[in-house]
Amino acid sequence: MLTHPAATDTEGAPPDSAGLMTRYPFVLPRGYVDEQGRVHRDGVMRLATARDEITSQSDPRVRQNPAYLGVLLLARTVTQLGSAPGVDALLIENLFASDLAFLQDLYRRINQDGHTEADVTCPACGHGFAVDIAGDAPGES
């Protein structure tokens, strides 16, 4: 089970008594580099709503290029990225490919699978265990 003390719902409140988490902190593998050269790695993604999906699918950019749907969904659901003033489609477009892939996987995990854990196996001993890919602790780039 995931426990994120910093997690809050979409209104900024802590998870309800049933433990429903709607906001998931993460740490990007590389980080978004802004125009001043600052690197932003810590962020928060919220659960997607039906409105996020419907609005993004009807966007003209998605009709021209279906791959753009992922960019719009992330722009709507990533609510914070470091000290960047806001997250929009242009910021998502300027992420490194590895960070985009990380966020797309995180989006799928929390919105379809309901968690941010991945089953992994130690290459040395073969022991299997779960790892929280949202990144409670900063990882290495």
N, CA, C and O atoms as a GROMACS GRO file, in nm:
protein
  564
    1MET      N    1   0.084  -0.118   0.000
    1MET     CA    2   0.000   0.000   0.000
    1MET      C    3   0.088   0.124   0.000
    1MET      O    4   0.190   0.127   0.067
    2LEU      N    5   0.048   0.224  -0.074
    2LEU     CA    6   0.123   0.349  -0.081
    2LEU      C    7   0.086   0.437   0.036
    2LEU      O    8  -0.031   0.447   0.074
    3THR      N    9   0.184   0.501   0.092
    3THR     CA   10   0.158   0.602   0.193
    3THR      C   11   0.238   0.724   0.157
    3THR      O   12   0.361   0.721   0.156
    4HIS      N   13   0.170   0.831   0.128
    4HIS     CA   14   0.233   0.957   0.094
    4HIS      C   15   0.179   1.063   0.188
    4HIS      O   16   0.069   1.113   0.165
    5PRO      N   17   0.252   1.098   0.294
    5PRO     CA   18   0.200   1.197   0.385
    5PRO      C   19   0.169   1.330   0.318
    5PRO      O   20   0.082   1.404   0.364
    6ALA      N   21   0.238   1.361   0.210
    6ALA     CA   22   0.219   1.490   0.144
    6ALA      C   23   0.104   1.486   0.044
    6ALA      O   24   0.066   1.590  -0.010
    7ALA      N   25   0.047   1.369   0.019
    7ALA     CA   26  -0.058   1.358  -0.081
    7ALA      C   27  -0.185   1.428  -0.033
    7ALA      O   28  -0.221   1.421   0.085
    8THR      N   29  -0.252   1.495  -0.127
    8THR     CA   30  -0.377   1.563  -0.096
    8THR      C   31  -0.475   1.538  -0.207
    8THR      O   32  -0.437   1.490  -0.314
    9ASP      N   33  -0.602   1.570  -0.184
    9ASP     CA   34  -0.700   1.555  -0.290
    9ASP      C   35  -0.699   1.680  -0.378
    9ASP      O   36  -0.617   1.769  -0.358
   10THR      N   37  -0.791   1.685  -0.476
   10THR     CA   38  -0.790   1.795  -0.572
   10THR      C   39  -0.824   1.929  -0.509
   10THR      O   40  -0.801   2.032  -0.572
   11GLU      N   41  -0.878   1.931  -0.389
   11GLU     CA   42  -0.909   2.058  -0.321
   11GLU      C   43  -0.798   2.097  -0.224
   11GLU      O   44  -0.813   2.197  -0.153
   12GLY      N   45  -0.688   2.021  -0.217
   12GLY     CA   46  -0.580   2.054  -0.127
   12GLY      C   47  -0.596   1.992   0.011
   12GLY      O   48  -0.514   2.019   0.099
   13ALA      N   49  -0.697   1.911   0.031
   13ALA     CA   50  -0.719   1.846   0.161
   13ALA      C   51  -0.647   1.712   0.164
   13ALA      O   52  -0.619   1.655   0.058
   14PRO      N   53  -0.617   1.660   0.285
   14PRO     CA   54  -0.555   1.528   0.292
   14PRO      C   55  -0.652   1.420   0.244
   14PRO      O   56  -0.771   1.447   0.229
   15PRO      N   57  -0.601   1.298   0.218
   15PRO     CA   58  -0.690   1.191   0.173
   15PRO      C   59  -0.804   1.172   0.272
   15PRO      O   60  -0.787   1.193   0.392
   16ASP      N   61  -0.921   1.131   0.219
   16ASP     CA   62  -1.036   1.112   0.308
   16ASP      C   63  -1.016   0.990   0.397
   16ASP      O   64  -0.915   0.920   0.387
   17SER      N   65  -1.113   0.966   0.486
   17SER     CA   66  -1.100   0.858   0.583
   17SER      C   67  -1.091   0.722   0.517
   17SER      O   68  -1.040   0.627   0.578
   18ALA      N   69  -1.138   0.709   0.394
   18ALA     CA   70  -1.128   0.582   0.322
   18ALA      C   71  -0.990   0.567   0.260
   18ALA      O   72  -0.958   0.462   0.204
   19GLY      N   73  -0.907   0.670   0.269
   19GLY     CA   74  -0.771   0.664   0.217
   19GLY      C   75  -0.760   0.691   0.069
   19GLY      O   76  -0.658   0.657   0.009
   20LEU      N   77  -0.861   0.750   0.008
   20LEU     CA   78  -0.855   0.778  -0.135
   20LEU      C   79  -0.750   0.885  -0.164
   20LEU      O   80  -0.759   0.998  -0.116
   21MET      N   81  -0.651   0.847  -0.241
   21MET     CA   82  -0.548   0.943  -0.280
   21MET      C   83  -0.581   0.996  -0.418
   21MET      O   84  -0.611   0.918  -0.509
   22THR      N   85  -0.575   1.124  -0.434
   22THR     CA   86  -0.602   1.185  -0.564
   22THR      C   87  -0.483   1.264  -0.616
   22THR      O   88  -0.485   1.310  -0.730
   23ARG      N   89  -0.380   1.281  -0.535
   23ARG     CA   90  -0.259   1.355  -0.575
   23ARG      C   91  -0.138   1.270  -0.541
   23ARG      O   92  -0.129   1.214  -0.432
   24TYR      N   93  -0.045   1.261  -0.637
   24TYR     CA   94   0.070   1.174  -0.622
   24TYR      C   95   0.200   1.252  -0.649
   24TYR      O   96   0.223   1.297  -0.761
   25PRO      N   97   0.282   1.268  -0.546
   25PRO     CA   98   0.412   1.333  -0.567
   25PRO      C   99   0.502   1.243  -0.650
   25PRO      O  100   0.491   1.121  -0.645
   26PHE      N  101   0.591   1.304  -0.727
   26PHE     CA  102   0.686   1.227  -0.808
   26PHE      C  103   0.817   1.304  -0.820
   26PHE      O  104   0.824   1.422  -0.788
   27VAL      N  105   0.919   1.234  -0.866
   27VAL     CA  106   1.049   1.294  -0.895
   27VAL      C  107   1.087   1.249  -1.036
   27VAL      O  108   1.101   1.130  -1.062
   28LEU      N  109   1.105   1.345  -1.126
   28LEU     CA  110   1.142   1.312  -1.264
   28LEU      C  111   1.283   1.254  -1.269
   28LEU      O  112   1.369   1.294  -1.192
   29PRO      N  113   1.307   1.160  -1.360
   29PRO     CA  114   1.441   1.102  -1.372
   29PRO      C  115   1.549   1.205  -1.409
   29PRO      O  116   1.659   1.201  -1.355
   30ARG      N  117   1.518   1.297  -1.500
   30ARG     CA  118   1.615   1.398  -1.542
   30ARG      C  119   1.575   1.537  -1.495
   30ARG      O  120   1.655   1.606  -1.432
   31GLY      N  121   1.455   1.579  -1.525
   31GLY     CA  122   1.406   1.709  -1.482
   31GLY      C  123   1.383   1.804  -1.598
   31GLY      O  124   1.450   1.797  -1.701
   32TYR      N  125   1.288   1.893  -1.578
   32TYR     CA  126   1.257   1.996  -1.676
   32TYR      C  127   1.355   2.112  -1.656
   32TYR      O  128   1.373   2.160  -1.544
   33VAL      N  129   1.419   2.155  -1.764
   33VAL     CA  130   1.512   2.267  -1.759
   33VAL      C  131   1.441   2.389  -1.817
   33VAL      O  132   1.404   2.391  -1.934
   34ASP      N  133   1.422   2.492  -1.732
   34ASP     CA  134   1.351   2.611  -1.777
   34ASP      C  135   1.445   2.705  -1.854
   34ASP      O  136   1.562   2.674  -1.872
   35GLU      N  137   1.393   2.818  -1.899
   35GLU     CA  138   1.470   2.913  -1.980
   35GLU      C  139   1.588   2.974  -1.906
   35GLU      O  140   1.683   3.019  -1.969
   36GLN      N  141   1.584   2.975  -1.772
   36GLN     CA  142   1.695   3.027  -1.692
   36GLN      C  143   1.796   2.918  -1.656
   36GLN      O  144   1.893   2.945  -1.586
   37GLY      N  145   1.774   2.796  -1.704
   37GLY     CA  146   1.865   2.686  -1.678
   37GLY      C  147   1.840   2.613  -1.546
   37GLY      O  148   1.918   2.526  -1.508
   38ARG      N  149   1.732   2.647  -1.477
   38ARG     CA  150   1.698   2.578  -1.352
   38ARG      C  151   1.634   2.444  -1.385
   38ARG      O  152   1.557   2.431  -1.480
   39VAL      N  153   1.669   2.343  -1.304
   39VAL     CA  154   1.615   2.209  -1.322
   39VAL      C  155   1.503   2.186  -1.221
   39VAL      O  156   1.520   2.210  -1.101
   40HIS      N  157   1.389   2.140  -1.269
   40HIS     CA  158   1.272   2.112  -1.186
   40HIS      C  159   1.243   1.963  -1.194
   40HIS      O  160   1.211   1.912  -1.301
   41ARG      N  161   1.252   1.893  -1.080
   41ARG     CA  162   1.231   1.747  -1.080
   41ARG      C  163   1.113   1.704  -0.994
   41ARG      O  164   1.044   1.609  -1.030
   42ASP      N  165   1.088   1.772  -0.883
   42ASP     CA  166   0.980   1.733  -0.792
   42ASP      C  167   0.847   1.787  -0.844
   42ASP      O  168   0.837   1.904  -0.881
   43GLY      N  169   0.747   1.702  -0.846
   43GLY     CA  170   0.617   1.745  -0.895
   43GLY      C  171   0.504   1.669  -0.830
   43GLY      O  172   0.524   1.583  -0.745
   44VAL      N  173   0.383   1.704  -0.874
   44VAL     CA  174   0.262   1.639  -0.824
   44VAL      C  175   0.171   1.616  -0.944
   44VAL      O  176   0.151   1.703  -1.028
   45MET      N  177   0.116   1.494  -0.950
   45MET     CA  178   0.015   1.461  -1.051
   45MET      C  179  -0.113   1.424  -0.978
   45MET      O  180  -0.111   1.353  -0.877
   46ARG      N  181  -0.225   1.473  -1.028
   46ARG     CA  182  -0.354   1.438  -0.970
   46ARG      C  183  -0.423   1.334  -1.057
   46ARG      O  184  -0.388   1.317  -1.174
   47LEU      N  185  -0.520   1.266  -0.998
   47LEU     CA  186  -0.601   1.172  -1.076
   47LEU      C  187  -0.672   1.248  -1.187
   47LEU      O  188  -0.712   1.363  -1.170
   48ALA      N  189  -0.689   1.184  -1.300
   48ALA     CA  190  -0.761   1.243  -1.412
   48ALA      C  191  -0.911   1.230  -1.387
   48ALA      O  192  -0.958   1.136  -1.324
   49THR      N  193  -0.984   1.327  -1.439
   49THR     CA  194  -1.130   1.322  -1.434
   49THR      C  195  -1.182   1.289  -1.574
   49THR      O  196  -1.108   1.293  -1.673
   50ALA      N  197  -1.310   1.257  -1.581
   50ALA     CA  198  -1.372   1.234  -1.710
   50ALA      C  199  -1.360   1.358  -1.798
   50ALA      O  200  -1.339   1.349  -1.919
   51ARG      N  201  -1.373   1.476  -1.735
   51ARG     CA  202  -1.361   1.601  -1.810
   51ARG      C  203  -1.222   1.615  -1.872
   51ARG      O  204  -1.210   1.661  -1.986
   52ASP      N  205  -1.117   1.576  -1.800
   52ASP     CA  206  -0.981   1.582  -1.856
   52ASP      C  207  -0.972   1.500  -1.983
   52ASP      O  208  -0.919   1.545  -2.084
   53GLU      N  209  -1.026   1.379  -1.977
   53GLU     CA  210  -1.020   1.288  -2.093
   53GLU      C  211  -1.103   1.342  -2.209
   53GLU      O  212  -1.055   1.346  -2.323
   54ILE      N  213  -1.225   1.384  -2.182
   54ILE     CA  214  -1.316   1.430  -2.288
   54ILE      C  215  -1.265   1.558  -2.352
   54ILE      O  216  -1.262   1.569  -2.475
   55THR      N  217  -1.226   1.654  -2.270
   55THR     CA  218  -1.177   1.782  -2.323
   55THR      C  219  -1.052   1.762  -2.408
   55THR      O  220  -1.038   1.821  -2.515
   56SER      N  221  -0.962   1.679  -2.359
   56SER     CA  222  -0.837   1.656  -2.433
   56SER      C  223  -0.863   1.584  -2.565
   56SER      O  224  -0.801   1.617  -2.666
   57GLN      N  225  -0.953   1.487  -2.566
   57GLN     CA  226  -0.982   1.412  -2.689
   57GLN      C  227  -1.048   1.498  -2.795
   57GLN      O  228  -1.035   1.471  -2.914
   58SER      N  229  -1.120   1.602  -2.754
   58SER     CA  230  -1.188   1.687  -2.851
   58SER      C  231  -1.104   1.805  -2.898
   58SER      O  232  -1.149   1.885  -2.980
   59ASP      N  233  -0.982   1.818  -2.845
   59ASP     CA  234  -0.894   1.927  -2.885
   59ASP      C  235  -0.852   1.909  -3.032
   59ASP      O  236  -0.819   1.798  -3.073
   60PRO      N  237  -0.854   2.017  -3.111
   60PRO     CA  238  -0.817   2.008  -3.253
   60PRO      C  239  -0.675   1.953  -3.276
   60PRO      O  240  -0.651   1.887  -3.377
   61ARG      N  241  -0.583   1.979  -3.184
   61ARG     CA  242  -0.446   1.929  -3.200
   61ARG      C  243  -0.442   1.777  -3.192
   61ARG      O  244  -0.358   1.714  -3.255
   62VAL      N  245  -0.533   1.718  -3.115
   62VAL     CA  246  -0.538   1.572  -3.103
   62VAL      C  247  -0.601   1.513  -3.230
   62VAL      O  248  -0.560   1.406  -3.275
   63ARG      N  249  -0.698   1.583  -3.287
   63ARG     CA  250  -0.758   1.534  -3.412
   63ARG      C  251  -0.655   1.535  -3.525
   63ARG      O  252  -0.659   1.448  -3.613
   64GLN      N  253  -0.563   1.632  -3.523
   64GLN     CA  254  -0.458   1.637  -3.625
   64GLN      C  255  -0.347   1.536  -3.596
   64GLN      O  256  -0.288   1.480  -3.688
   65ASN      N  257  -0.319   1.513  -3.466
   65ASN     CA  258  -0.212   1.422  -3.427
   65ASN      C  259  -0.254   1.350  -3.298
   65ASN      O  260  -0.238   1.405  -3.189
   66PRO      N  261  -0.308   1.228  -3.310
   66PRO     CA  262  -0.357   1.156  -3.192
   66PRO      C  263  -0.252   1.138  -3.081
   66PRO      O  264  -0.288   1.124  -2.965
   67ALA      N  265  -0.125   1.139  -3.115
   67ALA     CA  266  -0.020   1.124  -3.013
   67ALA      C  267  -0.016   1.243  -2.918
   67ALA      O  268   0.039   1.233  -2.808
   68TYR      N  269  -0.074   1.355  -2.958
   68TYR     CA  270  -0.074   1.475  -2.875
   68TYR      C  271  -0.167   1.463  -2.755
   68TYR      O  272  -0.159   1.544  -2.662
   69LEU      N  273  -0.254   1.363  -2.754
   69LEU     CA  274  -0.345   1.341  -2.643
   69LEU      C  275  -0.269   1.328  -2.512
   69LEU      O  276  -0.310   1.385  -2.411
   70GLY      N  277  -0.160   1.253  -2.512
   70GLY     CA  278  -0.081   1.235  -2.390
   70GLY      C  279  -0.026   1.365  -2.336
   70GLY      O  280  -0.022   1.386  -2.215
   71VAL      N  281   0.018   1.453  -2.425
   71VAL     CA  282   0.071   1.584  -2.383
   71VAL      C  283  -0.038   1.665  -2.313
   71VAL      O  284  -0.014   1.723  -2.207
   72LEU      N  285  -0.157   1.667  -2.371
   72LEU     CA  286  -0.266   1.745  -2.312
   72LEU      C  287  -0.312   1.686  -2.179
   72LEU      O  288  -0.342   1.761  -2.085
   73LEU      N  289  -0.320   1.554  -2.170
   73LEU     CA  290  -0.360   1.493  -2.044
   73LEU      C  291  -0.260   1.523  -1.934
   73LEU      O  292  -0.299   1.552  -1.820
   74LEU      N  293  -0.132   1.517  -1.965
   74LEU     CA  294  -0.030   1.549  -1.864
   74LEU      C  295  -0.035   1.697  -1.828
   74LEU      O  296  -0.019   1.732  -1.711
   75ALA      N  297  -0.058   1.784  -1.925
   75ALA     CA  298  -0.066   1.927  -1.896
   75ALA      C  299  -0.183   1.957  -1.801
   75ALA      O  300  -0.175   2.051  -1.722
   76ARG      N  301  -0.289   1.879  -1.808
   76ARG     CA  302  -0.405   1.900  -1.722
   76ARG      C  303  -0.387   1.836  -1.585
   76ARG      O  304  -0.441   1.887  -1.486
   77THR      N  305  -0.311   1.726  -1.576
   77THR     CA  306  -0.306   1.651  -1.450
   77THR      C  307  -0.177   1.673  -1.369
   77THR      O  308  -0.177   1.647  -1.249
   78VAL      N  309  -0.070   1.719  -1.431
   78VAL     CA  310   0.050   1.755  -1.355
   78VAL      C  311   0.023   1.894  -1.300
   78VAL      O  312   0.020   1.992  -1.375
   79THR      N  313   0.004   1.903  -1.170
   79THR     CA  314  -0.038   2.030  -1.109
   79THR      C  315   0.079   2.113  -1.061
   79THR      O  316   0.064   2.233  -1.036
   80GLN      N  317   0.195   2.052  -1.047
   80GLN     CA  318   0.312   2.125  -0.997
   80GLN      C  319   0.437   2.057  -1.050
   80GLN      O  320   0.445   1.934  -1.057
   81LEU      N  321   0.536   2.137  -1.087
   81LEU     CA  322   0.666   2.086  -1.126
   81LEU      C  323   0.772   2.184  -1.076
   81LEU      O  324   0.796   2.289  -1.135
   82GLY      N  325   0.835   2.145  -0.966
   82GLY     CA  326   0.936   2.231  -0.905
   82GLY      C  327   0.879   2.368  -0.877
   82GLY      O  328   0.767   2.381  -0.827
   83SER      N  329   0.958   2.472  -0.910
   83SER     CA  330   0.911   2.608  -0.887
   83SER      C  331   0.862   2.673  -1.017
   83SER      O  332   0.847   2.795  -1.024
   84ALA      N  333   0.837   2.589  -1.120
   84ALA     CA  334   0.782   2.642  -1.245
   84ALA      C  335   0.648   2.708  -1.215
   84ALA      O  336   0.569   2.654  -1.137
   85PRO      N  337   0.621   2.824  -1.276
   85PRO     CA  338   0.500   2.898  -1.242
   85PRO      C  339   0.370   2.827  -1.279
   85PRO      O  340   0.265   2.857  -1.222
   86GLY      N  341   0.374   2.736  -1.371
   86GLY     CA  342   0.255   2.662  -1.411
   86GLY      C  343   0.294   2.553  -1.508
   86GLY      O  344   0.399   2.558  -1.571
   87VAL      N  345   0.208   2.454  -1.518
   87VAL     CA  346   0.234   2.344  -1.611
   87VAL      C  347   0.132   2.355  -1.724
   87VAL      O  348   0.012   2.357  -1.701
   88ASP      N  349   0.183   2.362  -1.847
   88ASP     CA  350   0.097   2.369  -1.963
   88ASP      C  351   0.153   2.278  -2.072
   88ASP      O  352   0.256   2.213  -2.052
   89ALA      N  353   0.086   2.274  -2.186
   89ALA     CA  354   0.129   2.185  -2.295
   89ALA      C  355   0.270   2.217  -2.342
   89ALA      O  356   0.346   2.126  -2.375
   90LEU      N  357   0.307   2.344  -2.347
   90LEU     CA  358   0.442   2.381  -2.392
   90LEU      C  359   0.548   2.326  -2.298
   90LEU      O  360   0.652   2.277  -2.343
   91LEU      N  361   0.525   2.334  -2.168
   91LEU     CA  362   0.621   2.278  -2.072
   91LEU      C  363   0.633   2.127  -2.095
   91LEU      O  364   0.744   2.075  -2.100
   92ILE      N  365   0.521   2.057  -2.108
   92ILE     CA  366   0.525   1.912  -2.130
   92ILE      C  367   0.599   1.879  -2.260
   92ILE      O  368   0.676   1.783  -2.265
   93GLU      N  369   0.577   1.958  -2.365
   93GLU     CA  370   0.646   1.938  -2.492
   93GLU      C  371   0.797   1.951  -2.478
   93GLU      O  372   0.872   1.889  -2.553
   94ASN      N  373   0.842   2.031  -2.382
   94ASN     CA  374   0.985   2.057  -2.366
   94ASN      C  375   1.054   1.966  -2.264
   94ASN      O  376   1.170   1.988  -2.231
   95LEU      N  377   0.983   1.864  -2.216
   95LEU     CA  378   1.046   1.767  -2.127
   95LEU      C  379   1.139   1.677  -2.207
   95LEU      O  380   1.119   1.657  -2.327
   96PHE      N  381   1.240   1.623  -2.142
   96PHE     CA  382   1.322   1.521  -2.205
   96PHE      C  383   1.234   1.399  -2.231
   96PHE      O  384   1.139   1.375  -2.157
   97ALA      N  385   1.266   1.322  -2.334
   97ALA     CA  386   1.185   1.206  -2.370
   97ALA      C  387   1.172   1.108  -2.255
   97ALA      O  388   1.065   1.049  -2.236
   98SER      N  389   1.278   1.089  -2.177
   98SER     CA  390   1.272   0.995  -2.064
   98SER      C  391   1.175   1.045  -1.957
   98SER      O  392   1.106   0.964  -1.894
   99ASP      N  393   1.168   1.175  -1.935
   99ASP     CA  394   1.075   1.230  -1.836
   99ASP      C  395   0.931   1.221  -1.887
   99ASP      O  396   0.839   1.193  -1.810
  100LEU      N  397   0.910   1.244  -2.017
  100LEU     CA  398   0.778   1.229  -2.075
  100LEU      C  399   0.729   1.084  -2.060
  100LEU      O  400   0.615   1.060  -2.021
  101ALA      N  401   0.816   0.989  -2.091
  101ALA     CA  402   0.780   0.848  -2.077
  101ALA      C  403   0.749   0.814  -1.931
  101ALA      O  404   0.655   0.740  -1.904
  102PHE      N  405   0.827   0.869  -1.838
  102PHE     CA  406   0.803   0.846  -1.695
  102PHE      C  407   0.665   0.896  -1.657
  102PHE      O  408   0.590   0.825  -1.589
  103LEU      N  409   0.629   1.018  -1.698
  103LEU     CA  410   0.500   1.075  -1.662
  103LEU      C  411   0.384   1.000  -1.729
  103LEU      O  412   0.279   0.982  -1.667
  104GLN      N  413   0.403   0.957  -1.853
  104GLN     CA  414   0.299   0.880  -1.919
  104GLN      C  415   0.274   0.748  -1.845
  104GLN      O  416   0.160   0.706  -1.829
  105ASP      N  417   0.382   0.684  -1.800
  105ASP     CA  418   0.368   0.560  -1.724
  105ASP      C  419   0.302   0.585  -1.590
  105ASP      O  420   0.215   0.509  -1.549
  106LEU      N  421   0.342   0.692  -1.522
  106LEU     CA  422   0.280   0.728  -1.393
  106LEU      C  423   0.131   0.756  -1.412
  106LEU      O  424   0.049   0.711  -1.332
  107TYR      N  425   0.095   0.829  -1.517
  107TYR     CA  426  -0.046   0.859  -1.546
  107TYR      C  427  -0.124   0.729  -1.563
  107TYR      O  428  -0.232   0.712  -1.505
  108ARG      N  429  -0.069   0.638  -1.642
  108ARG     CA  430  -0.137   0.510  -1.664
  108ARG      C  431  -0.151   0.433  -1.534
  108ARG      O  432  -0.257   0.376  -1.506
  109ARG      N  433  -0.046   0.430  -1.454
  109ARG     CA  434  -0.050   0.353  -1.329
  109ARG      C  435  -0.154   0.407  -1.231
  109ARG      O  436  -0.230   0.330  -1.172
  110ILE      N  437  -0.158   0.538  -1.213
  110ILE     CA  438  -0.252   0.589  -1.112
  110ILE      C  439  -0.395   0.595  -1.162
  110ILE      O  440  -0.488   0.585  -1.082
  111ASN      N  441  -0.416   0.610  -1.293
  111ASN     CA  442  -0.551   0.622  -1.345
  111ASN      C  443  -0.611   0.490  -1.391
  111ASN      O  444  -0.733   0.476  -1.396
  112GLN      N  445  -0.529   0.392  -1.425
  112GLN     CA  446  -0.581   0.263  -1.467
  112GLN      C  447  -0.553   0.155  -1.363
  112GLN      O  448  -0.643   0.078  -1.328
  113ASP      N  449  -0.431   0.149  -1.313
  113ASP     CA  450  -0.394   0.045  -1.217
  113ASP      C  451  -0.428   0.085  -1.074
  113ASP      O  452  -0.448  -0.002  -0.989
  114GLY      N  453  -0.436   0.216  -1.046
  114GLY     CA  454  -0.471   0.263  -0.913
  114GLY      C  455  -0.356   0.271  -0.815
  114GLY      O  456  -0.379   0.288  -0.695
  115HIS      N  457  -0.232   0.259  -0.862
  115HIS     CA  458  -0.117   0.267  -0.773
  115HIS      C  459   0.006   0.311  -0.852
  115HIS      O  460   0.002   0.318  -0.974
  116THR      N  461   0.113   0.340  -0.780
  116THR     CA  462   0.237   0.383  -0.847
  116THR      C  463   0.349   0.282  -0.826
  116THR      O  464   0.466   0.314  -0.844
  117GLU      N  465   0.313   0.161  -0.788
  117GLU     CA  466   0.415   0.059  -0.763
  117GLU      C  467   0.439  -0.024  -0.888
  117GLU      O  468   0.349  -0.048  -0.968
  118ALA      N  469   0.564  -0.069  -0.903
  118ALA     CA  470   0.601  -0.158  -1.012
  118ALA      C  471   0.670  -0.279  -0.952
  118ALA      O  472   0.751  -0.267  -0.861
  119ASP      N  473   0.636  -0.398  -1.004
  119ASP     CA  474   0.702  -0.520  -0.960
  119ASP      C  475   0.835  -0.530  -1.032
  119ASP      O  476   0.840  -0.519  -1.155
  120VAL      N  477   0.944  -0.550  -0.957
  120VAL     CA  478   1.077  -0.561  -1.014
  120VAL      C  479   1.146  -0.685  -0.956
  120VAL      O  480   1.103  -0.740  -0.855
  121THR      N  481   1.252  -0.726  -1.022
  121THR     CA  482   1.331  -0.840  -0.977
  121THR      C  483   1.477  -0.798  -0.971
  121THR      O  484   1.530  -0.737  -1.064
  122CYS      N  485   1.542  -0.832  -0.860
  122CYS     CA  486   1.684  -0.802  -0.844
  122CYS      C  487   1.763  -0.885  -0.946
  122CYS      O  488   1.748  -1.007  -0.949
  123PRO      N  489   1.845  -0.821  -1.029
  123PRO     CA  490   1.922  -0.896  -1.128
  123PRO      C  491   2.029  -0.986  -1.065
  123PRO      O  492   2.072  -1.084  -1.126
  124ALA      N  493   2.073  -0.952  -0.945
  124ALA     CA  494   2.179  -1.032  -0.881
  124ALA      C  495   2.125  -1.157  -0.814
  124ALA      O  496   2.180  -1.266  -0.832
  125CYS      N  497   2.017  -1.143  -0.735
  125CYS     CA  498   1.969  -1.258  -0.657
  125CYS      C  499   1.836  -1.315  -0.706
  125CYS      O  500   1.798  -1.425  -0.665
  126GLY      N  501   1.766  -1.242  -0.794
  126GLY     CA  502   1.640  -1.291  -0.846
  126GLY      C  503   1.521  -1.266  -0.754
  126GLY      O  504   1.410  -1.310  -0.785
  127HIS      N  505   1.542  -1.197  -0.641
  127HIS     CA  506   1.434  -1.168  -0.547
  127HIS      C  507   1.340  -1.064  -0.607
  127HIS      O  508   1.384  -0.962  -0.660
  128GLY      N  509   1.208  -1.090  -0.600
  128GLY     CA  510   1.110  -0.997  -0.651
  128GLY      C  511   1.057  -0.907  -0.540
  128GLY      O  512   1.042  -0.951  -0.426
  129PHE      N  513   1.028  -0.782  -0.573
  129PHE     CA  514   0.973  -0.687  -0.476
  129PHE      C  515   0.908  -0.572  -0.551
  129PHE      O  516   0.926  -0.556  -0.672
  130ALA      N  517   0.831  -0.491  -0.478
  130ALA     CA  518   0.763  -0.377  -0.537
  130ALA      C  519   0.840  -0.249  -0.508
  130ALA      O  520   0.895  -0.232  -0.398
  131VAL      N  521   0.844  -0.160  -0.606
  131VAL     CA  522   0.911  -0.030  -0.593
  131VAL      C  523   0.810   0.077  -0.627
  131VAL      O  524   0.736   0.065  -0.725
  132ASP      N  525   0.805   0.183  -0.546
  132ASP     CA  526   0.718   0.296  -0.573
  132ASP      C  527   0.788   0.387  -0.673
  132ASP      O  528   0.884   0.455  -0.639
  133ILE      N  529   0.739   0.387  -0.798
  133ILE     CA  530   0.806   0.466  -0.901
  133ILE      C  531   0.774   0.613  -0.896
  133ILE      O  532   0.835   0.691  -0.969
  134ALA      N  533   0.681   0.654  -0.811
  134ALA     CA  534   0.650   0.797  -0.801
  134ALA      C  535   0.769   0.874  -0.746
  134ALA      O  536   0.781   0.994  -0.770
  135GLY      N  537   0.855   0.809  -0.672
  135GLY     CA  538   0.978   0.872  -0.628
  135GLY      C  539   0.966   0.951  -0.501
  135GLY      O  540   0.988   1.073  -0.503
  136ASP      N  541   0.933   0.887  -0.390
  136ASP     CA  542   0.930   0.956  -0.261
  136ASP      C  543   1.063   1.022  -0.229
  136ASP      O  544   1.068   1.132  -0.174
  137ALA      N  545   1.170   0.953  -0.263
  137ALA     CA  546   1.304   1.006  -0.239
  137ALA      C  547   1.368   1.037  -0.372
  137ALA      O  548   1.346   0.964  -0.469
  138PRO      N  549   1.447   1.143  -0.381
  138PRO     CA  550   1.510   1.175  -0.509
  138PRO      C  551   1.595   1.060  -0.559
  138PRO      O  552   1.670   1.000  -0.483
  139GLY      N  553   1.581   1.032  -0.686
  139GLY     CA  554   1.662   0.927  -0.748
  139GLY      C  555   1.781   0.987  -0.817
  139GLY      O  556   1.806   1.107  -0.808
  140GLU      N  557   1.853   0.903  -0.885
  140GLU     CA  558   1.969   0.952  -0.957
  140GLU      C  559   1.930   0.980  -1.100
  140GLU      O  560   1.841   0.915  -1.155
  141SER      N  561   1.996   1.077  -1.162
  141SER     CA  562   1.965   1.111  -1.301
  141SER      C  563   2.031   1.015  -1.394
  141SER      O  564   2.016   1.027  -1.516
   0.00000   0.00000   0.00000
